[in-house]
Amino acid sequence: MTQRTTKPNVLILGGNFAGLGAAQKIRDYAGDAVEITVIDRKAYLDYIPNIPLEIFEGRDPAVTMHMPLIEALAKDDVHFEQAEVVALDVGARTVTLRPNERPGSPCYKKTYDKLVIALGARLAYDEIEGFADYGHTVSDAWHANRLIDYLKNDYKGGHIAIGSARFEQGARGRPDWLPTALAACEGPPVELALSLAHWLETNDKGGAKNITLFTPAELIAEDAGEKVVHQLLEAAGQMGFGYMNNTKDIVRITKTGIEFANGEALETELNIVFPNWKPHGFLRGLPISDEVGFIVTGMDMRNPDYPDVFACGDAAALTVPKLGAIGHQETDVVGRQIAKDVGRMAPAEADKGWSPEVLCIGDMGGGKAFYIHADSWFGGKIQELRMGRLPYAQKVAYKEMFFRKHGRVPNWGLPFAKWTAEQIAV
Ligand SMILES: Cc1cc2nc3c(=O)[nH]c(=O)nc-3n(C[C@H](O)[C@H](O)[C@H](O)COP(=O)(O)OP(=O)(O)OC[C@H]3O[C@@H](n4cnc5c(N)ncnc54)[C@H](O)[C@@H]3O)c2cc1C
């Protein structure tokens, strides 16, 4: 339980990439000027980006991808409370939570001086008709293990569809430079198609020709930039993958296939899909949220109407595409702003401008990966794509460093990864 002090009390909702990162950055920049508490329903960090790699390399991601959260936070004197956040009242500065270590707890209210919303999003698989019976995915260990079990024991070599449902992005408070995305995060489907093709080949169950990649948008993974995507699609086409664009949305998944909102359909044996990333229900309708429920902020990651409320990671309306790498940049901004508020950082330093970048390393199987670094989605000129063994080594090494350093990836970690991937061909 949080100690009572006179220091400003910073409450962080969510303890995965954005929540842990924000706690560490706030401690780095604001020092001992604040009390920090993180609330999450689970006491571990789920290292989601490497889940697909783990299952295809024969490891259970529940064993290898869960990092203990409480000890990581304690290293920075950050308190942790395991509870379900059920409501938020920004007028009264209170959060309602239900402790969830044992069922049956009542709800409690907690006040804050500064609030950081890092609750991610709700992955709405339950809104895709037929998903429970005929759909598969890899965004958590449970579903990833269900998929690998199916592939090993039940898959008969039929056609496989991999792609995304339509993402609903809000418009209220959105800056002019941020485009509308029709899919929330399309690195994962591309990565999965490539690594699954390799797995099918090495397990004598087929290969790229079994797989069709689909997207609701004009271009898959369009936030990676047209040049990068065309290079990727050319390589994928030569390998034998099928490709469908402008599917608009997934209407339903059935025993025999998948149907799309543009009227097209595919006969399939297996459908691996990514859903709409929806904000949590209790955030919708709040004065800090857009019409969908994502939290509106400026580039300082503060809500313009409630400047003591911050958001970062997938919960923030500004985070599009929904990428951990963008959330990571945002946590730094949150840390600086809170340090400014408590007099530990000069405004000129805290308010330094920044622009989001897409940084994504995707497994291709066989010890290879693709590396994408782009800012063209946000109006910049960077569009870098590399494929080979070095990005794979970086993907694995980054996770190792993350766990060993309890999430404290040194500041040079990301620029170093960028530099090596873009300068060295291996
Ligand atoms: C398969 C896959 C691969 C990916 N690969 C990459 C990649 O290579 N690179 C990249 O940058 N991004 C990647 N992403 C995206 C990345 O995983 C997300 O952007 C990132 O996890 C967002 O972090 P977050 O902390 O904002 O939200 P989350 O990771 O969703 O964490 C939210 C936290 O809030 C907690 N929470 C939620 N609601 C409540 C509540 N009501 N009460 C209490 N606690 C709650 C959850 O338990 C969780 O710990 C990938 C995503 C997927 C699905």
The ligand as an ORCA input file, in Angstrom:
! r2SCAN-3c Opt
* xyz 0 1
  C       1.665    -10.360    -31.884
  C       2.092     -8.937    -31.650
  C       3.384     -8.556    -32.004
  C       3.799     -7.240    -31.779
  N       5.062     -6.863    -32.177
  C       5.480     -5.600    -31.960
  C       6.799     -5.195    -32.348
  O       7.581     -5.972    -32.914
  N       7.180     -3.918    -32.081
  C       6.351     -3.036    -31.449
  O       6.764     -1.896    -31.236
  N       5.083     -3.379    -31.083
  C       4.635     -4.643    -31.327
  N       3.362     -5.003    -30.962
  C       2.509     -4.005    -30.284
  C       2.836     -3.950    -28.788
  O       2.680     -5.221    -28.211
  C       1.924     -2.947    -28.099
  O       1.999     -1.721    -28.755
  C       2.315     -2.784    -26.644
  O       2.118     -3.975    -25.936
  C       1.516     -1.656    -25.995
  O       1.956     -1.477    -24.679
  P       0.996     -0.815    -23.581
  O       1.742     -0.930    -22.288
  O       0.516      0.483    -24.052
  O      -0.290     -1.754    -23.546
  P      -0.392     -3.294    -23.161
  O       0.846     -4.018    -23.517
  O      -1.676     -3.766    -23.750
  O      -0.517     -3.265    -21.562
  C      -1.635     -2.757    -20.902
  C      -1.537     -3.163    -19.434
  O      -2.674     -2.658    -18.745
  C      -3.247     -3.683    -17.946
  N      -4.687     -3.439    -17.871
  C      -5.549     -3.247    -18.889
  N      -6.774     -2.984    -18.441
  C      -6.701     -3.012    -17.088
  C      -7.641     -2.784    -16.044
  N      -8.914     -2.460    -16.295
  N      -7.216     -2.896    -14.764
  C      -5.926     -3.217    -14.482
  N      -4.989     -3.413    -15.423
  C      -5.375     -3.313    -16.716
  C      -2.917     -4.985    -18.672
  O      -2.913     -6.082    -17.751
  C      -1.533     -4.687    -19.242
  O      -0.503     -5.036    -18.346
  C       2.912     -6.300    -31.197
  C       1.607     -6.688    -30.843
  C       1.199     -7.990    -31.076
  C      -0.202     -8.391    -30.695
*
